[in-house]
Amino acid sequence: MKTCLGVEFGSTRIKAVAIDSSFGVVSTGDHTWASQYENGVWTYSTEAVWNGLKDALSHLEHREDIAAMGISAMMHGYLAFDKDWNLLVPFRTWQNTMTGPAAAQLSELFHFNIPQRWSIAHLYQAVLNDEPHIAKLAHITTLAGYVHFMLTGENVVGVGEGSGIFPLDYDTLDYDKALLDKFDDLIAARGLPWKVRQLLPDIRLAGQCAGTLTEAGAQRLDGLLPVGVRFAPPEGDAETGMVATNAVAPRTGNVSAGTSIFSMVVLERPLARVYPEVGVVATPSGKPVAMVHCSNCTSDLNRWAAVFQEAFGLFGDRPSDGELFTRLYTLALSGAPDCGGITVCNYLTGESVPHLDAGRPMIVRGTDADFTLANFMRAHLYSTMVTLSIGMKLMEDEHIRIDSLTGHGGLFKTPVVGQRLLAAALETPITVMETAENGGPWGMALLAAYMFTGAEKPLEEFLSERVFASAQRSTLAPDPVDVEGFRRYRARFEALLEVEKAAVQAL
């Protein structure tokens, strides 16, 4: 096998990862970027998309050897185009919480939870708002779908990405026709010149070829990649995270923890009822997945780390970011199991589980709290995962069986710490693999390799037998003392949410 490439447009980095025939990483490139808050919308410009992609690709070695690749990106959101693929409004990312009325109405109409970040929620909210661009619409897609189309000319997405554009029919593995008809009936009186299915990209399954790099696509990349490279279907970062953690078979799951934190559990059967806090999406091969997505994870913690760096600077010192995080995370383990009475709400943005459209970060402690750095850091780490634990507890009545839950992402870079605390938060063993830091772009590269060499087998067999058969992994069971401490912290946090709601109204 020649080199296969995965590219992922994350919230803070665009990363390219190339792998060889043993699925090991042979070359990487990355570009740092950040969303912009413009006119009330969290967005990234298309100029930033292409400049960032070219910068990330420019750092790769032996680009001429790349035979297959795939594009992954932050999930869902809304990119709207006219018939000539001119962007009609700025990209609306997953961070936006502007679609509450649309998401609520569609969830009731469909009897299926539609999270605010889903493309159909953005589309219907724009219809409700009578936005001028709606009459000119010809295509809507996601960031991954947009980049893929511009490089290949193929307006398609992977089934996992498609499941967050519009609900799927899991028998046909296409958009649910009955729900498409319901949507068209809902907006019929508005006289719009399109049916919703006409706007959506086609769906492809893992293993299928989704096009090749065209001459125009290669020119857009300034010739950094050769014409003819085969493309796997573009996927969301949730799906590539599942692949990167070998969590695509029923009763497996993963937790991705970085800018946001979310759990993905592959289901044996459909959920018995609709949960407003739980989305149902799909693996790249089309199996249903229960997803609890929390918008806030490490962003507030990262800002506190920057403050600590400023303090060190006053003394003419500056440890590396890696050393600083390692020391602070490790110190957190010596803190009290309940953080000594310190409680942190890390909401920089709105949060779907507690149904908040905006956030106000805060630290609250009683007058008798043990306010030490260890407890302070442990409280911040707990804050990154407490909302996820609340969301997953909502499904306890479903009696979902999970054989393994694997963690990956920046929270797990420091060995043991995030793994141990998450095990306490979710009250289940957490596995971390040696490949945990590779994350989603590596998962996308594996999907490209699967299309190129392994699609004769089901995806879960390809991953288990060829990719992860000899992978090194460690598993930590929940410590009862940590579990009890986290329960006390969670009780304080849930009470603090009333203060958070008041702060959103007041500030």
C-alpha positions in Angstrom: 0.0 0.0 0.0 1.2 3.5 -0.8 0.8 6.3 1.7 -2.7 7.2 2.8 -3.6 10.6 4.2 -6.2 11.9 6.6 -6.9 15.6 7.1 -9.0 16.9 9.9 -10.3 20.4 10.3 -10.6 20.6 14.1 -11.7 23.6 16.1 -8.2 24.8 16.9 -6.0 22.9 14.5 -6.0 21.6 10.9 -4.0 18.4 11.0 -2.7 16.1 8.2 -1.5 12.6 9.1 0.0 10.2 6.6 0.3 6.5 7.3 2.1 3.6 5.7 1.1 -0.1 5.0 1.4 -0.9 8.7 -0.9 2.0 9.5 1.8 3.8 11.5 2.2 7.5 11.2 5.0 8.4 8.8 4.5 12.2 8.4 2.4 15.0 9.9 1.6 18.6 9.3 -0.6 21.0 11.1 -1.9 24.6 11.1 -3.3 26.5 14.1 -6.5 28.5 13.6 -9.4 29.7 15.6 -13.1 30.6 15.0 -14.2 34.2 14.8 -17.3 35.7 16.4 -18.7 38.0 13.7 -22.2 39.5 13.7 -23.4 37.1 16.4 -22.1 34.0 14.5 -19.1 31.7 15.3 -17.5 31.2 11.9 -14.3 30.5 9.9 -13.7 32.1 6.5 -13.2 30.1 3.4 -9.9 31.9 3.0 -8.8 30.5 6.4 -9.9 27.0 5.3 -7.8 26.9 2.2 -4.8 28.7 3.6 -4.8 26.5 6.6 -5.1 23.3 4.6 -2.2 24.3 2.3 0.0 25.1 5.3 -0.8 21.8 7.0 -0.1 19.9 3.7 3.2 21.8 3.1 4.8 20.2 6.1 4.1 16.6 4.9 7.0 14.6 3.5 6.8 12.5 0.3 3.4 13.9 -0.8 3.9 12.4 -4.2 3.4 8.9 -2.7 -0.1 9.6 -1.4 -2.5 7.3 -3.2 -5.7 7.7 -1.1 -6.9 10.3 1.4 -10.0 11.6 3.1 -11.3 14.9 4.7 -12.7 15.1 8.2 -14.0 18.1 10.0 -15.8 19.4 13.0 -19.3 18.0 12.9 -22.3 19.4 11.1 -23.0 23.2 11.1 -24.2 25.0 8.0 -22.6 26.0 4.7 -25.2 27.3 2.2 -24.5 27.7 -1.5 -26.3 28.9 -4.7 -26.4 26.8 -7.9 -22.9 27.9 -8.8 -21.5 27.1 -5.4 -21.1 30.6 -4.2 -21.3 30.9 -0.4 -24.5 32.7 0.6 -23.8 33.3 4.3 -20.7 32.8 6.5 -20.1 29.3 7.7 -22.1 28.6 10.9 -20.2 26.2 13.1 -21.2 23.7 15.7 -20.4 26.3 18.4 -23.5 28.4 17.5 -26.6 28.0 19.7 -28.9 30.1 17.5 -31.3 27.3 16.3 -33.2 26.5 19.5 -36.7 27.2 18.1 -36.0 25.2 14.9 -34.4 22.3 16.7 -37.3 22.1 19.2 -40.0 22.2 16.5 -38.3 19.6 14.3 -37.7 17.3 17.2 -41.4 17.4 18.0 -42.4 17.0 14.4 -40.0 14.1 13.7 -40.3 12.4 17.1 -36.5 12.3 16.9 -34.0 14.6 18.6 -32.5 17.3 16.4 -29.6 19.0 18.1 -29.0 22.6 17.5 -25.7 22.0 15.6 -27.3 19.8 12.9 -27.5 21.2 9.4 -31.3 20.8 9.1 -31.8 22.8 12.3 -29.7 25.7 10.8 -31.7 25.4 7.6 -35.1 25.5 9.3 -34.0 28.4 11.6 -33.0 30.4 8.5 -36.4 29.7 7.0 -38.1 30.8 10.3 -36.1 33.9 10.3 -37.0 34.7 6.6 -33.3 35.1 5.8 -32.9 36.4 2.2 -30.5 33.7 1.1 -33.1 30.9 1.5 -34.7 31.6 -1.9 -31.3 31.3 -3.6 -30.4 28.0 -2.0 -29.2 25.1 -4.2 -26.8 23.2 -1.8 -26.2 22.8 1.9 -23.4 20.8 3.3 -20.8 20.6 6.2 -17.2 21.8 6.3 -15.9 18.3 5.4 -18.4 18.0 2.6 -17.5 21.4 1.2 -13.7 20.8 1.1 -14.3 17.3 -0.4 -16.5 18.8 -3.2 -14.1 21.5 -4.0 -11.2 19.0 -4.4 -13.1 16.2 -6.2 -16.3 17.7 -7.7 -18.3 15.1 -5.9 -21.1 16.4 -3.7 -21.2 13.5 -1.2 -20.6 12.9 2.5 -20.0 9.7 4.6 -23.0 8.2 6.2 -21.8 9.3 9.7 -21.5 12.9 8.6 -24.8 12.6 6.7 -26.6 11.5 9.9 -25.9 14.9 11.4 -27.2 16.7 8.3 -30.6 15.1 8.3 -31.9 12.0 10.2 -31.2 8.6 8.5 -33.3 5.6 7.7 -31.1 2.9 9.2 -32.6 0.2 6.8 -31.7 2.1 3.6 -28.8 4.0 5.0 -30.0 7.1 3.3 -31.9 10.2 4.5 -35.3 9.2 6.0 -37.8 9.8 3.2 -40.8 10.1 5.5 -39.1 12.8 7.4 -38.0 14.6 4.2 -41.7 14.7 3.2 -42.7 16.0 6.6 -40.1 18.8 6.3 -41.3 19.7 2.8 -44.9 19.8 4.1 -43.9 22.0 7.0 -42.5 24.7 4.8 -44.8 24.3 1.8 -46.8 27.4 2.5 -43.6 29.5 2.1 -43.4 28.8 -1.6 -39.7 28.1 -1.7 -38.3 26.9 -5.1 -36.7 23.7 -3.7 -37.4 20.4 -1.9 -35.1 19.7 1.0 -33.6 16.5 -0.6 -32.5 18.6 -3.6 -30.2 20.6 -1.2 -28.5 17.7 0.5 -25.3 15.9 -0.5 -25.5 12.2 -1.4 -24.4 9.6 1.1 -21.5 7.1 0.8 -20.5 4.2 3.1 -17.0 3.5 4.4 -15.0 1.6 1.8 -16.7 3.2 -1.2 -14.6 5.5 -3.4 -16.0 9.1 -3.3 -14.0 10.6 -6.1 -10.5 11.6 -7.0 -8.5 14.8 -6.8 -9.3 16.8 -10.0 -7.1 19.2 -11.9 -9.1 22.1 -10.4 -8.7 20.6 -6.9 -5.0 20.2 -7.3 -4.6 23.8 -8.5 -6.6 25.0 -5.5 -3.9 23.3 -3.4 -1.1 24.9 -5.4 0.0 21.5 -6.6 0.8 20.1 -3.1 -0.9 16.8 -4.0 -0.9 14.9 -7.3 -4.0 14.7 -9.5 -5.8 11.4 -9.3 -5.5 10.7 -5.5 -8.5 8.7 -4.5 -10.8 10.0 -1.8 -12.7 8.2 0.9 -16.1 9.6 1.8 -15.7 12.7 4.0 -16.6 12.2 7.7 -17.1 14.2 10.9 -14.6 14.2 13.7 -16.9 12.1 15.8 -16.8 9.3 13.3 -13.1 9.5 12.7 -12.6 9.4 16.5 -14.6 6.2 16.6 -12.3 4.7 14.0 -9.2 5.9 15.8 -10.3 4.1 18.9 -11.7 0.9 17.3 -15.2 1.8 18.6 -17.4 1.0 15.6 -18.9 -2.3 16.6 -22.0 -2.6 18.8 -21.4 -2.3 22.6 -18.2 -0.3 22.0 -17.8 3.4 22.6 -15.4 6.2 22.9 -15.0 9.6 24.5 -13.3 12.4 22.6 -12.1 15.2 24.9 -10.6 18.4 23.6 -12.2 21.7 22.8 -15.5 19.9 23.2 -16.2 16.5 24.8 -18.6 13.9 23.6 -19.3 10.2 24.0 -20.3 7.8 21.2 -21.8 4.5 22.1 -22.7 2.0 19.2 -26.1 0.6 19.9 -27.4 -2.9 19.7 -31.0 -1.6 19.3 -32.7 1.8 18.9 -33.3 3.9 21.9 -36.6 3.3 23.5 -37.5 7.0 23.7 -36.3 10.4 22.5 -33.8 12.3 24.7 -33.3 16.0 24.0 -29.8 15.7 25.3 -28.8 12.7 23.1 -28.3 12.6 19.4 -28.5 9.5 17.3 -25.9 9.4 14.5 -24.1 6.6 12.7 -20.7 4.9 12.4 -18.9 5.3 9.0 -20.5 1.9 8.1 -24.0 2.9 9.1 -24.6 1.5 12.6 -26.7 3.7 14.9 -24.8 5.5 17.7 -26.0 7.3 20.8 -24.1 10.6 21.1 -23.9 12.9 24.1 -22.2 16.1 22.9 -21.0 18.9 25.2 -19.6 22.1 23.7 -17.3 23.0 26.6 -14.3 20.9 27.7 -10.7 22.2 27.9 -11.1 25.7 26.5 -11.5 27.4 29.9 -8.8 25.3 31.4 -6.5 26.3 28.6 -7.1 30.0 29.4 -6.2 29.4 33.1 -3.0 27.8 32.0 -2.2 30.9 29.9 -2.7 33.0 33.1 -0.2 30.7 34.9 2.2 31.3 32.1 1.8 35.0 32.5 2.6 34.7 36.2 5.8 32.7 35.4 6.8 35.4 33.0 6.8 37.9 35.8 9.8 36.0 37.1 11.5 35.6 33.8 10.5 32.0 33.4 8.3 30.1 31.0 8.0 26.4 31.1 6.8 24.7 27.9 3.1 24.2 27.5 3.6 20.4 27.7 5.5 20.6 30.9 3.0 23.0 32.5 0.0 20.9 31.7 1.7 17.7 32.8 2.6 19.2 36.2 -0.8 20.8 36.7 -2.7 17.7 35.7 -0.5 15.4 37.8 -0.9 17.8 40.8 -4.7 17.5 40.5 -4.5 13.8 41.5 -3.3 14.8 44.9 -6.3 17.1 45.4 -9.3 16.0 47.5 -11.7 13.6 45.8 -14.5 16.2 45.9 -12.1 19.1 45.2 -12.3 20.4 48.7 -15.5 22.3 48.1 -14.4 24.1 44.9 -16.8 24.0 42.0 -16.1 25.2 38.5 -18.5 25.8 35.6 -16.4 26.0 32.4 -19.1 27.2 30.0 -17.6 29.6 27.6 -20.4 28.9 25.2 -23.9 27.5 25.5 -24.4 23.9 26.5 -27.1 21.5 25.2 -27.4 19.1 28.2 -28.5 21.8 30.7 -30.3 23.6 27.8 -28.3 26.9 28.0 -27.9 29.1 24.9 -24.9 31.0 26.4 -22.3 30.4 29.0 -20.5 32.3 31.8 -17.4 30.6 33.2 -17.3 30.8 37.0 -15.5 29.4 40.1 -17.5 29.1 43.3 -16.3 28.0 46.7 -17.7 28.0 50.2 -16.0 30.1 52.9 -14.7 26.8 54.4 -13.4 25.4 51.1 -9.8 24.1 51.0 -8.6 26.4 48.3 -5.3 24.8 47.2 -3.8 24.6 43.7 -4.3 20.8 43.7 -8.0 21.2 44.5 -8.3 24.1 42.0 -6.9 22.0 39.2 -8.9 18.9 40.1 -12.1 21.0 40.0 -11.2 22.3 36.6 -10.5 18.8 35.3 -13.8 17.6 36.8 -15.6 20.6 35.0 -14.4 19.3 31.6 -16.3 16.0 32.1 -19.1 16.7 34.5 -21.7 17.8 31.9 -20.9 14.6 29.9 -21.6 12.5 33.0 -24.9 14.2 33.5 -25.9 13.6 29.9 -24.9 9.9 30.0 -26.8 9.3 33.2 -30.0 10.3 31.5 -29.8 7.1 29.5 -29.5 4.8 32.5 -33.1 3.4 31.9 -32.0 2.2 28.5 -29.7 -0.4 30.1 -27.2 0.1 27.3 -24.4 -2.4 27.5 -20.8 -1.2 26.9 -18.0 -3.7 26.6 -15.3 -1.0 26.2 -15.1 2.8 26.4 -12.0 4.3 25.0 -10.7 7.8 25.5 -8.8 10.0 23.1 -7.9 13.6 22.6 -5.9 16.3 24.3 -7.3 15.5 27.8 -5.5 12.2 27.7 -2.0 13.4 26.7 -0.8 13.4 30.3 -0.8 9.7 31.2 -3.3 8.4 33.8 -4.8 11.7 34.9 -7.7 12.3 32.5 -8.2 8.5 32.2 -8.6 8.0 36.0 -10.8 11.0 36.5 -13.1 10.1 33.6 -13.4 6.6 34.9 -14.7 8.1 38.2 -17.0 10.5 36.3 -18.6 7.9 34.2 -18.3 5.0 36.7 -16.9 2.7 34.1 -13.5 1.5 33.0 -11.7 3.7 30.6 -9.2 2.4 28.0 -6.5 4.6 26.4 -4.4 3.3 23.5 -0.9 4.2 22.6 -2.3 5.8 19.5 -4.6 8.1 21.5 -2.7 11.3 20.5 -3.1 10.5 16.8 -6.9 11.1 17.0 -9.3 11.9 14.2 -6.9 12.6 11.3 -5.3 9.2 11.9 -8.8 7.8 11.9 -9.6 9.5 8.6 -6.3 8.1 7.2 -7.5 4.6 8.3 -10.8 5.1 6.4 -8.8 6.0 3.3 -6.7 2.8 3.8 -9.8 0.8 4.3 -11.2 2.0 1.0 -7.8 1.4 -0.7 -7.0 -2.1 0.6 -9.5 -3.5 3.1 -13.1 -3.0 2.0 -13.6 -6.7 1.3 -14.2 -7.0 5.1 -16.6 -5.2 7.4 -15.0 -2.1 8.9 -15.0 -3.5 12.4 -13.2 -6.6 11.3 -10.6 -4.6 9.3 -9.9 -2.4 12.3 -9.8 -5.3 14.9 -7.8 -7.7 12.8 -5.5 -5.5 10.8 -5.0 -2.2 12.6 -5.5 -2.8 16.4 -4.6 -6.5 16.8 -1.4 -5.7 18.5 -2.1 -2.2 19.8 -0.8 -1.4 23.3 -3.5 -0.2 25.6 -4.1 0.4 29.3 -7.4 0.3 31.1 -8.2 1.9 34.5 -11.2 0.9 36.5 -13.0 3.5 38.6 -11.5 4.1 42.1 -14.4 4.0 44.6 -13.0 6.9 46.5 -12.8 9.0 43.3 -16.3 7.9 42.4 -17.8 9.1 45.7 -15.8 12.4 45.5 -17.0 13.0 42.0 -20.6 12.3 42.9 -20.4 15.0 45.6 -18.8 17.4 43.1 -21.5 16.7 40.5 -24.3 17.4 43.1 -22.7 20.8 43.7 -22.3 21.4 40.0 -26.0 20.6 39.3 -26.9 23.1 42.0 -24.5 25.6 40.5 -26.4 25.5 37.2 -29.1 27.6 38.7 -26.5 30.3 39.4 -25.1 29.8 35.8 -28.5 30.5 34.4 -28.9 33.6 36.5 -25.4 34.8 35.4 -26.3 34.4 31.7 -29.3 36.6 32.3 -27.5 39.2 34.3 -24.1 39.5 32.6 
